[in-house]
């Protein structure tokens, strides 16, 4: 019996790709195991967004080296960090056997098979897809939820982001192909769909000359058996009223909008090349909240972008206090070689960034707590994801339509929809 170990870092798109990698390996006759020292092949699907991604990857590879020396383990590295470093992976970790890119994940079983005959590490990349990842076999991590990629790549030029360099330009899948995949997933028991793209609001522009994301939302909503539809990530510059209306009018589309702002300062947004202003962003927030009842709003924020002044940071603080997000992913700026921001003047000292980050975290945590407390006594629909504890089956963990984590007193299987009353709340989860 051949075995493989698979570890995934990074975003939902990497999770989607890893489901395909697992499916490919199983079709090739491998069985997944939980630890690399039990495996014939160890696969690392990597991320390149943060500065510590390099340290994380090469630290993991260092830990795998003695296992390889002891057991003959083959090591394969894919994902965005592999795409960024390419032959550099072998230069830094010559014990790696296979390096592959984000646009040729279908090649992994062939490369693993061929590396013995080659006698040298194999490094292979593709500039475009020969086989779209969504057409590959998948081993999903959930019986009721599935990721569905609607586009790959990104055409935006955000100065802090390396994604366009490692994922390539935007390529949209045909609408009918996506709907067909959703129908097959529903036939297989899936009830919750998460649509994936680097910038979902521009979906279809390369197919029709105009964005058709709102049309896609409506088409997926019309698939009988879909109970919940989520999506990530939108870009504020492309978010339009037609998408907000589709969210409001489509029963299955959840009342949750992840709306990355990155900064509340017009000057920082300009240096980031985000292509919207603070006022334009706030106008779209107001429009979405006006059209979509009970909307939950979440965001991404970068603290300490090069040149960020005290005043510019205070602009971010005031925006957070005005918008009152349900939650936020907050990051300290991380220099990434290959991005425009990495060479900008005004790289801030660590202690300044840390102090600002701590202030922002404290403020947003309090806002999240207050917004969650407002739900006490409310009845909400919860999709059960897993038992809250292996020992105690009387409690389960799930999510509301607004994507809030809930611990609920119920013994129900994953995928079950239950009505629950919120009894208590913290900043990070609800109790029902």
C-alpha positions in Angstrom: 0.0 0.0 0.0 1.4 3.4 -1.1 0.8 6.3 1.2 0.9 10.1 1.1 0.9 12.9 3.6 -0.5 16.3 2.6 -0.1 19.6 4.4 -1.7 22.8 3.2 -0.8 26.4 4.1 -2.6 29.6 3.0 -5.9 30.6 1.5 -9.1 28.8 0.5 -7.8 28.4 -3.1 -4.9 26.3 -1.7 -7.5 24.2 0.2 -9.4 23.8 -3.1 -6.2 22.7 -4.8 -5.3 20.3 -2.0 -8.6 18.6 -2.4 -7.6 17.9 -6.0 -4.1 16.8 -5.1 -5.6 14.3 -2.6 -8.0 13.1 -5.2 -5.2 12.7 -7.8 -3.0 10.7 -5.4 -5.9 8.4 -4.4 -6.7 7.7 -8.1 -3.0 6.9 -8.5 -3.3 4.2 -5.8 -2.1 6.1 -2.7 -3.8 6.2 0.8 -3.6 9.3 2.9 -1.9 9.2 6.3 -1.7 11.6 9.2 2.1 11.9 9.6 5.0 12.2 7.2 7.0 9.4 8.9 4.1 7.1 7.9 4.2 8.2 4.2 5.9 7.2 1.0 5.3 10.8 -0.3 5.0 14.0 1.6 3.3 16.9 -0.2 3.6 20.5 0.9 1.1 22.9 -0.7 2.6 26.3 0.2 1.6 29.9 0.6 3.7 33.0 -0.4 1.6 35.9 1.0 3.5 36.5 4.3 7.2 37.1 4.9 7.4 34.2 7.3 6.1 31.9 4.5 9.7 31.3 3.4 10.7 30.4 7.0 7.7 28.1 7.4 8.4 26.2 4.2 12.1 25.7 4.6 11.6 24.9 8.3 9.2 22.1 7.4 11.6 20.9 4.7 14.4 20.8 7.3 12.2 18.6 9.6 11.4 16.3 6.7 15.1 15.7 5.8 15.9 13.2 8.6 12.7 11.3 7.9 13.7 11.1 4.2 17.2 9.8 5.2 15.6 7.2 7.5 12.7 6.0 5.4 13.3 7.0 1.8 10.4 9.5 1.9 9.8 11.4 -1.4 9.1 15.1 -0.9 7.0 17.2 -3.3 6.5 21.0 -3.0 3.7 22.9 -4.7 1.6 26.0 -4.3 2.5 29.7 -4.4 5.8 29.6 -2.6 7.0 26.9 -5.1 5.8 29.0 -8.0 7.7 32.0 -6.5 11.0 30.2 -5.8 10.9 27.6 -8.6 14.5 26.1 -8.9 15.4 28.0 -5.8 13.5 25.4 -3.7 16.1 22.7 -4.8 18.9 25.2 -4.3 17.9 25.7 -0.6 16.7 22.2 0.0 18.4 19.8 -2.4 16.7 16.8 -0.7 13.4 17.8 -2.2 12.3 15.4 -5.1 9.6 17.3 -6.9 8.6 21.0 -7.3 5.5 21.9 -9.2 3.4 25.0 -9.9 -0.1 26.4 -9.3 -1.1 25.7 -12.9 0.0 22.1 -13.3 -1.1 20.3 -10.1 -2.4 17.5 -12.4 1.3 16.6 -13.0 2.0 15.5 -9.4 1.4 11.7 -9.7 3.4 11.6 -12.9 6.3 13.5 -11.4 6.4 11.4 -8.3 6.5 8.3 -10.4 9.2 9.6 -12.8 11.6 11.0 -10.2 13.2 7.6 -9.5 14.0 7.0 -13.2 15.2 10.6 -13.6 17.8 10.3 -10.8 17.6 14.1 -10.1 14.9 16.3 -8.6 12.1 17.2 -11.1 11.0 20.9 -11.4 8.0 21.5 -13.6 5.8 24.6 -14.2 3.2 25.6 -16.7 2.3 29.1 -17.9 -1.4 28.1 -18.4 -3.7 25.3 -17.4 -3.7 22.1 -19.5 -6.3 20.6 -17.2 -8.3 23.0 -15.0 -8.1 22.0 -11.3 -11.9 21.8 -11.0 -11.9 19.1 -13.6 -9.6 16.9 -11.5 -10.8 14.2 -9.0 -11.2 15.6 -5.5 -11.2 14.3 -2.0 -13.3 16.8 -0.1 -12.8 17.4 3.6 -16.6 17.8 4.2 -19.6 15.7 3.1 -21.9 18.8 2.8 -19.6 21.7 1.8 -17.5 22.2 -1.3 -15.2 24.8 -2.8 -15.9 25.7 -6.4 -13.3 27.8 -8.2 -14.9 30.3 -10.6 -11.7 31.9 -11.7 -7.9 31.7 -11.3 -5.3 34.5 -11.2 -5.6 38.2 -10.7 -5.3 41.3 -12.9 -5.0 43.8 -10.0 -1.7 45.4 -9.2 -1.8 45.8 -5.4 1.7 46.8 -4.4 1.8 44.5 -1.3 0.6 41.4 -3.1 2.5 38.6 -4.9 -0.6 36.7 -6.0 -0.6 37.9 -9.6 3.0 36.8 -10.0 2.4 33.3 -8.7 -1.2 32.7 -9.9 -1.0 34.5 -13.2 -3.7 36.7 -14.9 -7.4 36.2 -14.4 -9.0 33.2 -16.2 -12.7 32.7 -15.7 -14.5 29.4 -16.1 -17.6 29.3 -18.3 -20.8 29.9 -16.3 -22.4 26.7 -17.5 -19.4 24.7 -16.5 -19.5 26.0 -13.0 -23.3 25.4 -12.7 -22.7 21.9 -14.0 -20.1 21.3 -11.3 -22.5 22.6 -8.6 -25.2 20.2 -9.8 -22.9 17.2 -9.6 -21.9 18.3 -6.1 -25.5 18.5 -5.0 -26.2 15.1 -6.5 -23.3 13.9 -4.3 -25.0 15.3 -1.2 -23.4 18.8 -1.0 -25.7 21.5 0.3 -23.3 24.4 0.9 -21.2 26.0 -1.9 -18.3 28.4 -1.5 -17.4 30.2 -4.8 -13.7 31.0 -5.0 -11.7 33.6 -6.9 -9.0 36.1 -6.3 -11.4 38.9 -7.4 -14.9 37.3 -7.8 -16.5 40.7 -8.7 -14.6 40.7 -12.0 -15.6 37.1 -12.9 -16.5 36.8 -16.5 -14.9 40.0 -17.8 -12.5 37.9 -19.9 -15.4 35.8 -21.3 -18.0 38.4 -22.1 -16.2 41.8 -21.8 -18.2 42.6 -18.6 -18.4 41.2 -15.1 -21.2 38.7 -14.7 -20.7 37.6 -11.1 -24.3 38.6 -10.1 -25.6 36.4 -12.9 -23.5 33.5 -11.6 -24.9 34.0 -8.1 -28.4 33.8 -9.5 -27.6 30.7 -11.6 -26.1 28.8 -8.7 -29.0 29.8 -6.5 -31.4 28.2 -9.0 -29.7 24.8 -8.6 -32.2 22.7 -6.7 -30.7 21.4 -3.4 -28.3 24.2 -2.7 -29.0 25.6 0.7 -26.2 28.0 1.3 -23.9 30.0 -1.1 -20.8 31.9 0.1 -18.1 33.5 -1.9 -14.6 35.0 -1.5 -13.0 37.3 -2.2 -14.5 40.5 -3.7 -12.5 43.6 -4.5 -14.3 46.8 -3.3 -13.5 48.6 -6.6 -15.6 46.1 -8.6 -18.4 45.5 -6.1 -21.6 46.9 -7.7 -25.3 47.2 -6.9 -26.2 44.2 -9.1 -24.2 41.9 -6.8 -25.8 43.3 -3.6 -29.2 42.9 -5.2 -28.4 39.3 -6.1 -27.3 38.7 -2.5 -30.6 40.2 -1.2 -32.9 38.4 -3.7 -31.3 34.9 -3.8 -32.5 32.8 -1.0 -29.4 30.6 -0.8 -26.9 33.4 -0.8 -25.7 34.0 2.7 -25.9 37.4 4.4 -22.2 37.8 4.8 -19.9 40.0 2.9 -16.1 39.8 3.3 -15.0 43.2 2.1 -11.3 43.8 2.4 -10.5 47.5 3.0 -6.7 47.1 3.9 -6.5 50.8 5.1 -8.7 53.7 6.0 -6.3 56.3 4.7 -6.7 57.6 1.1 -2.9 58.1 0.9 -2.1 54.5 2.0 -4.8 53.2 -0.4 -3.1 55.1 -3.2 0.3 53.7 -2.3 -1.3 50.2 -2.2 -2.9 50.8 -5.7 -6.3 49.7 -4.4 -8.2 51.9 -6.9 -10.8 53.1 -4.5 -11.0 55.9 -1.9 -12.2 55.8 1.7 -15.4 57.6 0.8 -16.1 55.2 -2.1 -15.6 52.2 0.1 -17.9 53.6 2.8 -20.6 54.3 0.2 -20.5 50.7 -0.9 -20.8 49.5 2.7 -23.8 51.7 3.2 -25.4 50.4 -0.1 -24.8 46.8 0.9 -26.2 47.2 4.3 -29.2 49.1 2.9 -30.1 46.3 0.4 -29.2 43.2 2.5 -31.0 42.8 5.8 -29.0 41.5 8.7 -25.7 41.7 6.7 -22.6 40.6 8.5 -19.5 42.5 7.3 -15.9 41.3 7.7 -12.6 42.7 6.3 -8.9 42.5 5.9 -6.6 45.2 7.3 -2.9 45.7 6.9 -1.1 47.7 9.7 2.2 49.4 9.1 2.3 49.7 5.3 5.4 51.5 4.2 5.3 55.2 5.0 2.1 54.9 7.2 2.1 57.9 9.4 0.4 58.2 12.8 -2.4 60.2 11.1 -2.9 57.6 8.4 -3.2 54.9 11.0 -5.7 56.9 12.9 -7.7 57.0 9.6 -7.9 53.3 9.8 -8.9 53.3 13.4 -11.7 55.7 12.8 -13.0 53.7 9.8 -13.1 50.5 11.9 -15.0 52.4 14.6 -17.4 53.8 12.1 -18.1 50.6 10.1 -18.2 48.3 13.1 -17.2 45.1 11.4 -18.4 41.8 12.8 -14.8 40.6 12.6 -11.6 41.4 10.8 -8.4 39.6 9.7 -5.7 42.0 10.8 -2.1 41.7 9.6 1.2 43.4 10.3 2.7 44.5 7.0 5.1 41.9 5.7 7.7 42.7 3.0 7.5 40.3 0.1 10.4 40.3 -2.4 9.0 40.8 -5.9 6.3 43.3 -4.8 6.5 47.0 -5.4 5.9 47.7 -1.7 9.1 45.8 -0.8 11.3 48.6 -2.3 9.2 51.5 -1.0 10.8 54.1 1.3 9.4 54.3 4.9 9.6 50.7 6.0 8.5 51.0 9.6 10.3 49.6 12.7 8.7 46.5 14.2 7.9 48.1 17.6 5.8 50.9 15.9 3.8 48.4 13.8 3.3 46.1 16.8 1.9 49.0 18.9 -0.5 50.0 16.2 -1.6 46.4 15.6 -2.2 45.9 19.3 -4.5 49.0 19.4 -6.4 47.9 16.4 -6.8 44.4 17.7 -8.1 45.6 21.0 -10.6 47.9 19.3 -11.9 45.4 16.8 -12.2 42.7 19.5 -14.4 44.9 21.6 -16.6 45.7 18.5 -16.9 42.0 17.7 -17.9 41.3 21.3 -20.6 44.0 21.2 -22.0 42.9 17.9 -22.2 39.3 19.0 -23.8 40.3 22.3 -26.6 41.9 20.3 -27.6 38.5 19.0 -28.4 37.0 22.5 -32.0 35.8 22.5 -32.2 35.7 18.7 -33.1 32.5 16.8 -30.6 31.6 14.1 -30.2 28.8 11.5 -27.0 26.8 12.1 -25.3 24.4 9.9 -23.6 21.7 12.0 -20.0 21.2 11.0 -18.7 18.8 13.7 -19.1 17.6 17.3 -17.8 20.2 19.7 -15.9 17.4 21.5 -15.1 13.8 20.8 -16.2 12.9 24.3 -19.4 15.0 24.5 -21.8 14.4 21.7 -24.5 16.6 23.3 -22.8 19.7 21.8 -21.8 20.6 18.3 -20.1 23.4 16.4 -21.5 25.0 13.4 -22.0 28.3 11.6 -24.8 30.8 11.0 -25.7 32.1 7.6 -23.7 35.2 8.6 -20.6 33.0 9.1 -20.5 33.2 12.8 -19.1 30.2 14.7 -21.6 28.7 17.1 -21.4 26.1 19.9 -24.9 24.7 20.2 -26.4 22.1 22.6 -27.6 19.5 20.0 -26.6 16.0 18.9 -26.8 16.3 15.1 -24.7 15.0 12.2 -22.5 17.3 10.1 -24.5 19.1 7.5 -27.7 19.2 9.5 -29.6 22.5 9.7 -30.9 23.4 13.1 -32.7 26.4 14.6 -30.9 27.6 17.7 -31.4 30.4 20.2 -28.3 32.4 21.1 -27.8 32.2 24.9 -24.4 33.9 25.2 -21.6 35.4 23.2 -17.9 36.1 23.1 -15.9 38.2 20.6 -15.1 35.1 18.6 -18.1 32.7 18.9 -21.7 32.3 20.0 -23.2 29.9 22.5 -26.7 28.5 21.7 
